Amino acid sequence: MGKDSRKRSGKPGRRAGGRRGGALGRIRKDAAGIDIGSQAHYVAVPPERATPAVRRFGCLTPELHAMAKWLKACSVATVAMESTGVYWIPVAQVLERYGIEVVLADATHVKHVPGRKTDVSDCQWIQQLHACGLLRGAFRPARAVQVLRTYWRHREGLVDGCAQQIHLMHKALEQMNLQLHKVLSDVSGVSGMRIIRAILEGEHDGETLAGLCHGTVKARPETIAKALTGDYRADHLFTLRQAVELYDIYQEKMAACDREIQRQMATFAPKADPKALSPRKGSRGRKRRKNQPHFDLRSEMYRMTGVDLTQVDGIDTLTAQTALCECGHDLEAFPSEKHFTSWLGLSPNNRITGGKVRRTRTRRVQNRLANALRVAAQSLHHSKSALGAFYRRMKARLGPAKAITATARKLACQIYRLLRYGQAYVDQGARAYEQRYREQHLRLLKRRARTFGLELVAVGTGEIVS
């Protein structure tokens, strides 16, 4: 009975942010904590700065300015908050305008709150952790890079919208039994869109539609004509028309977004002359591919950074642009490539307990650059480069999943060295890589043989391996 009554009483000393936190020494005396919400934000300052020490503010802009003025009146210099969705962005922007340092903490570092779980206790707990120096701020690129990142992420959404409309085109064609995707490798290509637009204009003759194909199409005209013989129902034609119209709108918006991206990239100070950029191998006379930017993105990136990231095997212009938009072009926030790969979640996360490594699996992080590098690593399966040989060796030894992660980490290290130190990328080739690996493995075997008092003898010749 006594225990239950004490639980219901809710004494302040038993709650998060109560008297128990006073035992920790405060490093930042001017620190505050904010519990971010979608409708309201709870702000906690040191108890001696205000009474009450916790206040509630709404999410409207005037209320955010009132929050900043109250923090300045309490002589608060630094504020910690959780990275909760996108709700923290307006708060951080307003506070930074008032000269208050904003520390964006990982939610996993502050989610374990002792005692009862309330908004008030959350903000008090964040304030205590930040005052004691137990919170590390998340990486945030420069303001100009953030603007460029916003445009690029929006463009990724437009690309996803185009893909969705292509799927709807496939569905409408399949319902009319028009097997266009079986005779063309890409329905949304030049020949495919030319045929689809002719169908929407009223042309349903298979031979006439087959004559609209480009000369490089491998399928025979009679095969294409048979594939375009189907049931042209009005309802399916209507859904096909809607999908094509939306696809055109997405393409138009993508072109407008590319113009904004080019304008924003032009604001960065140049580090190299784009005319000095050497052409990529096999890029002579190549036209713009689908979903590619409507301007010379590779030259703009070279002008911004002074290095060519696309020289790294597996890294194309879109992956290189993702790297620049997600982390900037200087990488000064990461002291070494180990810090960079750890931020990406591509390095082993060693869990050591009792002097033993219990787990080495990588951390689960949501990082767009890490996902792009994993896709780039998969493209190296048939590459004749050293990275391709590394991926194949890791796949044979560890399996596809771990091989992709290991190769993605290699790519991340190459990007870090290029952007941070300007080191040129030189591919030694798959043959040289295999030879170096063989020599390294042979030295290891000879060392082990000497440990047991043995010598290696070559098969066939019988000569001792020196």
N, C-alpha and C positions, 0 to 999 in steps of 0.2 A: 504493500500500500504506500509506504514511504517512498520507494523508488519511483513508482508511477507518478506520485504527486510532484516529485522533484523534476521528472521529465516534462510534465505539463507546465511547470512554473516558468521555465525559460529564462533563467537568470542570465544577466549580461556576461558574466564570466565564462559561461559555457558556450557562447556563440562565437562565430568567426568574427574577428575584429574586436574581441573583448580584451580583457586584461591580460590574457595569456600572451598576446603578441608583444607586450612591453618588454619581455625578456630579450628580444632580439635587438641588437644595436642598429641604429639608423645611420645609414651612410648619406642618403639624400634627405635632408630635413625639409626641403621645399618641394616634396613630391606629393602628387595627388593620384587618385585612381578613379576610373570611370567604368561603370558597367553599361555597355552599349546595348540599346534595344531598338526595336522598330518604331515605337511610339514615344518612349521616354528614355532618358539617360540619368543614371544615378551617379553623383559625383561625391567623393569622399576626400577631405583634406585633413591634415594633422589636427588632432583634437584641440590643440592650444591656439589654432589660427581662427576658428569660427565656432559659434554656437547657434544651431547644431552643426556638427562637423560633416553631415551628409545632407545634400539637397537634391531635389528632383527637378529636372529640366525637360521640357518637351523637345520635339525634333524639328520645330519650325526655326527658320533662320534667325528671327529676332531673339528667340529663346537661346539659341546657340551663342549669340553675341552676349546675352546676359550671363551665360555660363562663363564665357571667357573673361568678362569684366569682374565677376565674382572671384574667379581664380586669381586674377591680377591683384584684387583687393586683399586676398589672403596671402599674397607674396609667394605664389606657387610658380616655380620655374620649369618644372617638368611634370608630364602627365603620362600615365600608362593606361592602355586600354586593350581590349581583346580585338583580334581580327575577325569580327563577326560579319560575314557576308560583305555587303557594300554599305552598311549603315554607319560604319566608322569614318567613311571618306569625308562627308560634309563636316563632321566634328573636327577631324584633323585639319582640314583646310582653314576653318575659322580660327582654331587655336594657334596655328602657325602664323596667321596674319597678326596676332597679338604678341608674337615673339615667344610663345611657350613651346618648349621642346615636347614633341610627341613621340612616345615609345610604343610601337605597335607590337604587342606580345603575342606569342603563339598561344592559342586557346588551350592546348594540351598542358601548358606550364601553369595555368591558373585555374583549371576547371575543378581540381580537387579541393573543395572548401570544407574545412572541418565544421561540424555543428549543423545548424539548420540552413537550408538553401533558400535565401531570399535575395532580392536585388540589393538591399542595403548591405547585407553581409558580403555580397560579392564585391561591391565597390570598396568596402573597407579592407577586404582581403587583398585586393589588387593594390590598394594604397600601401599596405604594410609590406607586401613583397617588393614593391618598387622602392620604397624608402630604405629597405634593407639591402638593396642592390641585387636581388635575386631574379630579376627579369631582364632578359636580353631582347633588344628591339629587332624586329624582322627587317629584312633587307628591302629597302625602297629606293628605286633608281631616281635619278635627277628629274626635275619637273618637266624638262623638255622631252626626256625619254618616256615619261609617263603619258604625255600627250600622244606621242608616236605609238605607244603601246595600246592606247585606247582605240586609235584608228585601226591598228593591225588586228586586234581582237574582234573589233566589229566586222572587219573584212572576213575573218574566219567564219563568223556567223552567216554572212552573205554567201560564202562558198557552200556552207551546209544547206542553206536554203535552195541553192541551185541543185544540189544533189537530191534533195527531197523532191523537187519538181521533175527531175529526170526519172526518178522511181515511179512517179505518177504517170509519166509518159509510157514507161514500160508496162504499167498495169493496164492502161487504156488500150495500148496496142495488143497486149496479150488477150484481153477480153474480146477484141475484134478478130482474133486469130491471125494477126499480122505479125509474122515471125521475122521482123526486121532485125532484131538483135542476134539472130542466128546466122545472118549473112553479112552483117557489118560488125566490126569489132567495137565500135562506139556509136551508139544511136545519136548522141548529142554532137557528133562531129559534123564536118561540112556536108558530106553526102546524106547523113541521117537527117539533119535538120532541113536540108533542101527537100527531101522526100516528104517529111512530116508537114512542112508548110504547104507543099503542093496538095497533099491529102486534105488539108483544112480548106484549101481554095476550091475543092470540088473534084480534083483529079483522082479517079479510083481505078484507072486502067493500069494493070501490073506492068506491061511492057513499057508504057510511057513513063511510069515512075522509075523503072529500072534504068532508063536512059538518062536519068538525072544524076546517077552516081559518078563519082570522080574516077578518072582512069586508073588510079592506083588500087581500086577495090579488087580483091582477089576473087570474089565470087563471080560466077558467070551471070550474064544478064538473064538467061532463062531461069536460073535458080532464084534470082532476086524477084523476078516477075511472079513465080509460084509462091514465094514467101509473102508477097504483097496481095495475094488473093484471099479475101476474107469477107466478114460480115460487117459492113460499114453502117453500124447503127447510129442513130442520131444522138442518143444519150452518151454513148462512148466518145463520139466525136466532140461533144460538148465538153466533157471532162478533159479530153486531149487538148482542146483549144485553150481551156483555162490554164492548164499546166504550162503550155508554151508561152502564153502571155505573161504568167508569173515568172517564168524562166527569163524572159526578155527584160522584165522589170528588175530582177535581181542582177542581171548582167549590166544594166544601165547604172544601178546604184553602186555596183562594184567599180565601174569606171570612174564614177564621181568620188568614191572613197580613195581610189588610187591617186587621183589628182590632189586630194588633201594630204595623203601620205607623202607625195613628192614635194608638196609645198612645205610640209613640216621638216622633211629631211634637208631641204635647202637652207633652213635656218641654222644648221650646225656648221661650225667653223671647218673649213677644208683642211685635211691633213695630207692629201696627195692629189696629183693631177689625174683625172679620169682617163686622159689620153694615153697615159703611160701604162694602162692596164692591158695586159696581154690577153688575147682571146682564148676562150676555153677550148679544150680538145673536142672536136666533133661538133662545134657550134656554128660552123660556117654555113651561112645560108639558111639557118634554121628559123622558122617563123614562130610567132608567139603561140604557145600552146594554151589549151583551155585552162582557165582559172589563174593564168600567169598575170602579173601586173602589166598595166598598159604603158609602162615606161621602162627605161633601162635601169632596173633595180640594182643590178650588179655594179654598174659604174657609180651609182649614188652611194652604195655601201663602201666602195673603195675610196671615194672622196672623203667620206666621214671618218673612216677608221685608218686609212693608209695601208691596209692589208686586204688580201683577197681570201675570204673564208671559203669560197667555193673551190679553191685548189685542194682542199682536204677531200679525200675520197669518201663518197657517200653524202657530202654536204652540198645541197643545191641552194639556189637563191632563196627559196622560201624558208628553208631551215635556217640559213644564215640570218635572214631578216628576223625570224623568231628569236634568235639569240640576241640580236641587237635590241629588240623591243622589250625583251623580258629582263635583261640585266645591264643594258647600256654598252658602251664601247670602250670603257677604261678598266672596269673590274677592280678598282682600287679598294672596294669594300671587302674583297676576299684576299687575305694575305698570301695564300698559296693555292695551288690547284686542288689540294686535298680539301680545303675549306669550300671551294667551289663545287666539287663533286659531291661533298656531303650535303650542301644546300640543295643540290638537285636530287638527292636521294639515290645516288648511283654507287655509293661506296658502302662497304660492309658496316653494319651497325653491331659492333661487338658488345655482347652482354656478358660481363665477367662477374661471377659470383663465387666466392671462396677460392679465388685464384684459378678458376677454370672458366673457359669460354663456353657459355651455355648456348649461345645463339649468335649467328653472324648475318642473319638475313637483313637485307636493306630495309630502310624505313619506308613506310607507305606515305608518300607525299603526292599532292596534286600540283604538278609543275608542267606547264605547257612545253617548256624547252626540253625537259627530260623525256616527255612523250615523243617529241619530234626527233630527238636523238635516238630513241629506240627504233623508230621507223627507219631512220637513216642507217642504223646498224643492220637491220634486216636486208636492206638493199645491197649489202656487201657480200652476200652469200656466194655469188659467182664472180666477184671482183678478183682481178689478178694482182691487186696491190698487196702491200704488207698487212693492212688492216683486214683485207679479205681473208688472207691466210690465217691471221689471228682469230677471226671469227670462226672459221671452219675448225681450227684446232680446239677452241673452247667448246664448240658445239659437240664435237666427238668426245670430249672428256667430261663436260658438265651438263650437256643437254641444251636445247634451244633457248629456254628462258634465261638461264644464267649466262649463256653466251651473248645474248642480246644486251643484257645489262653490262657485262664486262666490256663489250665493244662500244656501247654508248658512253661508258666512262672514258675510254680511250679517245673518243671523239671530243668529249667535253674538255679533256686535258689539252688537246690540240687547239681548240678554240680559245682556251685560257691563255696559252702561250702566244698565240697570234695577237690577241687583243691586248694583253698586258705587256708583253715584251717585244712584240713585233717580229718574232722569230718566223722565218720562212719555213713553209712545210715542204719537205722533200720526201717523196715516196721511194723507198729502197726496192720495192718490187716483191712479189710473192716468193720468187726463187731465192733472192738474197735473204729474206726473212727465214725461210725454211732452212737454208744453209747455216745461218747464225744459230737457230734453235738446235740444229743437229750438233754443232760444235759445242754449244753450252751443255747439252745432254751428255755428250761424250766426255767432257771434262768431269761431270758429276760421276759417271760410271768409273772413270779411272781413279778418282778420289776414293770411291767406295771400295774398289778393288785393292788399293794400297792399304786401306784400313784392315783388311783381312789377310794381308800378305800375299796377294794374288796379282796377276798381270792380265791385261786384255790382249787377246790374240785374234787377228783378223781371220775370218773364215775364208778358206781357199788358199791364201798365200801362206798362212801360218806365221806371219810376221807379228812381232810385238807392237802394239799400238803405242806410239810415243806421245 
